[in-house]
Amino acid sequence: MVALNALDPIATIGRYDVIGRIASGGMAEIFLARERGPHTVGRHLVLKRVLSHMTDDERMVEMFVHEAKLCMNLSHPHICPIYEFGSDEAGRFFLAMEWVRGISLRDLLDRVSGPLPIAFIAKIFADVAGALHHAHTCTDQAGKPLAIVHRDVNPENLMIGFDGVTKLLDFGVAAAATERKHKTEAGNLKGKFAYISPEQYQGHALDGRSDVFSLGVSLYEALTGRSLYDRASEYETVAAIVLDPDVPSIRTTNPEVPPELDVIVQMSLAKDRDERYSSADELQSALLTFSAREGHHVRHTDIAATLRRLVPDLVKAEPELDRRVPTGTVNTAAEVADRGPR
């Protein structure tokens, strides 16, 4: 296994040396890169770049720029920060952001195949609730409230670092209050179907309680190892969220969950948002109070130790990278090598 620091770059994007591709989606591709510095000293980070065939799609490019504008206003220890918004030599936009070396909650649930430790989950979700509250209440540089709603809270976007620090990812479909009315009227549903709030499906104006519902769905799944609303078809999924008034007790699936935590999940999942926690801050407070009463004092080092126990192979492994030279980059691997340190 070759250490990351020993890998030569395969290309450059802006002022960053690309080490390899991590993933590619419908709108953007994700690279692991190294920031160039004196005597080749630089931190590793992630570059998210618009796909070449999307550069002519004004709506997609607008979404990408929109994500950058929103995230530049966010500064919270449990939100993945953006370091730079720029464009490469071909004019394709990219975001440079923190590389969270860890595992998504989605992948962790798939690997463990069952409920995760209660104290572990309560700490992680309290941290994410705090991150959401920051987004819901943050302001722009002029002090104007932005009231950002994430709209895509789900286990894929909760990254648990191997250092024990959880980060909320991907504000690409988030909406601020100033633009929310237009997006709702346009009927643009965002997020994974099984995690979308009833009011979002119904086309209502959204506030932070929509993210509370989505986080509650994820919390239910983490505590049971089972999806709450995922059905055989999108129609059945939507019907279960919007039309079924009942929220099953989590204790029917996992009787080890204490009643107090069951109540917290139930309040997060209330179909009527007026019966839900009024803010992510309230949800965080409830989770922290529960943990204190249970005698749970989970530190980030404890979360890191739990990951070493649950997925020891991943903690020790280097990331899997596609080392082929990306299209649309100015420098090939050979040219980067010839360039030498900067």
C-alpha positions in Angstrom: 0.0 0.0 0.0 1.5 3.3 -1.1 1.1 6.2 1.3 -0.6 9.3 0.0 2.4 11.5 0.6 4.4 9.2 -1.7 2.0 9.5 -4.6 3.0 11.8 -7.4 0.2 14.1 -8.7 -1.5 13.1 -11.9 -2.7 16.6 -12.9 -3.4 20.1 -11.6 -6.6 22.0 -11.0 -5.9 25.7 -10.2 -3.2 25.7 -7.6 -3.8 22.2 -6.4 -2.1 18.9 -7.4 -4.6 16.2 -8.1 -3.8 12.8 -6.5 -6.8 10.9 -7.8 -10.5 10.8 -8.4 -12.6 9.8 -5.4 -16.0 9.7 -7.1 -18.1 11.1 -9.9 -21.8 12.0 -9.8 -24.5 13.5 -12.0 -23.2 17.1 -11.7 -19.6 17.0 -10.4 -16.6 14.9 -9.8 -14.6 14.7 -6.6 -10.9 14.6 -6.4 -8.4 14.1 -3.6 -5.7 16.8 -4.1 -2.8 18.4 -2.4 -2.4 22.1 -1.9 1.0 23.2 -3.2 3.3 25.0 -0.8 7.0 25.7 -0.2 9.2 22.7 -0.7 6.1 20.7 -1.7 4.6 21.0 1.8 0.8 21.2 1.5 -2.3 19.7 3.1 -4.6 17.2 1.5 -8.1 18.4 0.6 -11.0 17.6 -1.6 -11.8 19.3 -4.9 -15.4 19.2 -6.2 -15.4 20.2 -9.9 -18.3 20.7 -12.3 -18.4 17.9 -15.0 -17.4 19.1 -18.4 -20.7 18.3 -20.1 -22.5 20.3 -17.4 -20.7 23.6 -18.1 -23.3 24.6 -20.6 -26.2 23.7 -18.3 -26.9 27.1 -16.7 -29.2 25.6 -14.0 -26.5 23.1 -12.9 -23.8 25.7 -12.8 -26.1 28.0 -10.9 -26.6 25.3 -8.3 -22.9 24.8 -8.0 -22.2 28.5 -7.5 -25.2 28.7 -5.1 -23.6 26.0 -2.9 -20.4 28.0 -2.7 -22.1 31.2 -1.8 -24.1 29.6 0.9 -21.3 27.6 2.4 -19.0 30.6 2.6 -21.3 32.0 5.3 -21.0 28.8 7.4 -18.4 28.3 10.1 -19.1 25.4 12.5 -16.9 22.6 13.8 -19.4 20.0 12.5 -19.9 21.4 9.0 -17.4 20.6 6.3 -15.7 23.9 5.5 -15.0 25.3 2.0 -11.5 26.8 1.6 -11.9 28.3 -1.9 -14.3 28.7 -4.7 -12.5 29.1 -8.1 -12.3 28.0 -11.7 -9.6 26.0 -13.5 -7.8 26.9 -16.7 -10.8 25.7 -18.8 -13.2 27.9 -16.9 -14.8 25.0 -14.9 -15.8 25.9 -11.4 -14.5 24.0 -8.4 -14.7 24.0 -4.7 -11.8 23.3 -2.5 -12.9 21.8 0.9 -11.8 19.9 3.9 -11.0 16.2 3.3 -12.8 14.3 6.0 -11.0 11.0 6.3 -13.7 8.8 7.7 -16.8 6.9 6.8 -20.4 8.0 6.0 -23.1 6.9 8.3 -24.7 5.2 5.3 -21.6 3.1 4.7 -21.2 2.4 8.4 -24.8 1.1 8.7 -24.2 -1.1 5.6 -21.0 -2.5 7.1 -22.4 -3.1 10.6 -25.8 -4.5 9.5 -27.7 -3.6 12.6 -28.2 -0.8 15.2 -25.2 1.1 16.3 -24.2 1.8 20.0 -26.7 4.2 21.5 -24.2 6.4 23.3 -22.2 6.7 20.0 -25.3 7.6 18.0 -26.6 10.2 20.5 -23.3 12.0 20.4 -23.1 12.0 16.6 -26.6 13.3 16.1 -26.3 15.9 18.8 -23.3 17.3 17.0 -25.1 17.3 13.6 -28.2 18.9 15.2 -25.9 21.7 16.4 -24.5 22.1 12.9 -28.0 22.3 11.4 -29.0 25.0 14.0 -26.0 27.0 12.9 -27.1 26.8 9.3 -30.7 27.7 10.2 -29.6 30.8 12.2 -26.5 32.1 10.4 -26.3 35.5 8.8 -24.6 37.0 5.8 -21.7 39.5 6.2 -24.3 42.3 6.6 -25.9 40.5 9.5 -29.0 39.5 7.5 -30.5 36.1 8.5 -30.1 33.5 5.8 -32.2 30.8 7.3 -30.5 28.1 5.3 -32.4 24.8 5.1 -30.2 21.9 4.1 -33.0 19.8 2.4 -30.7 16.8 1.9 -30.0 15.5 5.4 -29.5 11.7 5.2 -26.9 9.1 6.2 -24.8 9.7 3.1 -24.2 13.3 4.1 -23.2 12.5 7.6 -19.4 11.8 7.5 -17.9 10.4 10.7 -14.2 11.2 10.8 -11.8 8.5 11.9 -10.7 11.2 14.4 -14.2 11.0 15.9 -15.5 14.3 14.6 -18.7 14.2 12.5 -19.2 16.6 9.7 -22.4 17.5 7.8 -21.7 17.5 4.1 -23.2 18.8 0.8 -25.2 22.0 0.9 -25.6 21.7 -2.9 -29.4 21.6 -2.7 -29.8 23.9 0.3 -32.0 26.9 0.1 -31.9 30.3 1.8 -35.1 32.1 2.8 -34.7 34.7 0.0 -35.0 32.1 -2.7 -37.1 29.4 -1.1 -40.5 30.6 -2.4 -39.4 30.3 -6.0 -37.9 26.9 -5.6 -41.0 25.5 -3.9 -43.4 26.9 -6.5 -41.2 25.4 -9.3 -41.9 22.0 -7.7 -38.2 21.2 -7.4 -38.1 18.4 -4.7 -34.6 17.9 -3.4 -33.1 15.2 -1.2 -33.4 11.5 -1.0 -37.0 10.4 -1.2 -37.1 8.4 2.1 -35.8 11.4 4.1 -37.9 14.3 2.8 -40.3 16.0 5.2 -44.1 15.9 4.6 -44.2 19.6 4.2 -41.6 19.5 1.5 -43.6 16.9 -0.4 -46.7 19.1 0.0 -44.9 22.2 -1.4 -45.0 24.3 1.7 -42.5 27.0 2.5 -39.7 25.3 4.5 -37.9 26.1 7.7 -35.4 24.3 9.9 -38.1 21.9 11.2 -37.9 20.1 7.8 -34.2 19.3 8.4 -35.2 18.1 12.0 -37.6 15.6 10.4 -34.9 14.3 8.0 -32.4 14.0 10.8 -35.0 12.1 12.8 -35.5 9.6 10.0 -31.7 9.1 10.0 -31.7 8.8 13.7 -34.4 6.1 13.6 -32.3 4.2 11.0 -29.1 4.4 13.1 -30.8 3.1 16.2 -32.6 0.2 14.5 -30.4 -0.7 11.5 -33.6 -0.4 9.3 -34.9 2.2 7.0 -38.1 3.9 8.2 -39.8 5.0 5.0 -37.9 3.3 2.1 -40.5 1.4 0.1 -40.7 -0.6 -3.1 -41.6 2.5 -5.2 -41.3 6.2 -4.9 -45.1 6.5 -4.7 -45.2 4.1 -1.7 -42.4 6.0 0.0 -44.1 9.4 -0.4 -47.5 7.9 0.8 -45.8 6.5 3.9 -44.4 9.9 4.8 -47.3 12.1 3.9 -50.4 10.0 4.3 -49.6 7.6 7.2 -50.2 9.6 10.4 -48.5 7.1 12.7 -44.9 7.0 13.6 -43.9 3.6 14.9 -42.2 3.3 18.3 -38.5 2.7 17.8 -38.7 0.2 20.8 -40.8 -2.2 18.8 -37.7 -2.8 16.6 -35.0 -2.2 19.2 -36.2 -2.7 22.7 -32.8 -1.7 24.1 -33.6 2.0 23.2 -34.5 3.8 26.4 -38.1 5.3 26.5 -36.7 8.9 26.7 -34.8 8.4 23.5 -37.8 6.9 21.8 -39.8 10.1 22.7 -37.0 12.2 21.2 -37.2 10.2 17.9 -41.0 10.5 17.9 -40.9 14.3 18.4 -38.4 14.6 15.6 -40.6 12.6 13.3 -44.0 14.2 14.0 -45.9 14.6 10.7 -47.3 18.0 11.8 -44.2 20.2 12.0 -45.9 22.3 14.8 -45.7 19.1 17.0 -42.0 18.6 16.1 -39.0 20.2 17.9 -39.2 23.9 17.0 -35.5 24.0 16.1 -32.5 21.8 15.7 -31.1 23.5 18.8 -34.0 22.0 20.8 -33.3 18.5 19.4 -29.6 18.9 20.3 -30.5 19.9 23.8 -32.8 16.9 24.2 -30.1 14.5 23.0 -27.5 16.0 25.3 -29.9 15.9 28.3 -30.7 12.3 27.5 -27.0 11.4 27.3 -26.3 13.1 30.6 -29.1 11.3 32.4 -27.8 8.0 31.0 -24.3 8.7 32.2 -22.9 8.9 28.6 -19.9 11.1 28.4 -18.8 10.4 24.8 -15.8 12.2 23.5 -14.5 12.4 20.0 -11.7 10.0 21.0 -14.4 7.5 22.1 -16.0 7.7 18.7 -12.7 7.2 17.0 -12.1 4.1 19.2 -15.5 2.8 18.3 -14.7 3.1 14.6 -11.4 1.3 15.1 -13.5 -1.5 16.6 -16.3 -1.6 14.1 -14.3 -1.0 10.8 -10.6 -1.5 11.6 -9.8 -2.3 8.0 -11.1 1.1 6.8 -9.4 3.1 9.5 -6.0 1.7 8.5 -6.6 1.8 4.7 -5.6 4.5 2.3 -8.5 5.9 0.2 -9.3 4.1 -3.1 -8.4 6.5 -5.9 -8.9 6.5 -9.7 -5.4 7.5 -10.8 -6.3 8.1 -14.5 -5.5 11.6 -15.7 -8.8 13.7 -15.5 -10.1 15.1 -18.7 -9.9 18.8 -19.2 -6.8 19.3 -17.0 -4.0 21.3 -18.4 -1.1 19.3 -17.0 -0.6 15.6 -17.6 1.1 13.4 -15.0 4.4 13.7 -16.9 4.2 17.5 -17.1 3.5 17.8 -13.4 6.5 15.6 -12.6 8.7 17.8 -14.9 7.4 21.0 -13.2 9.1 20.1 -9.9 8.3 21.7 -6.6 6.9 25.2 -6.3 
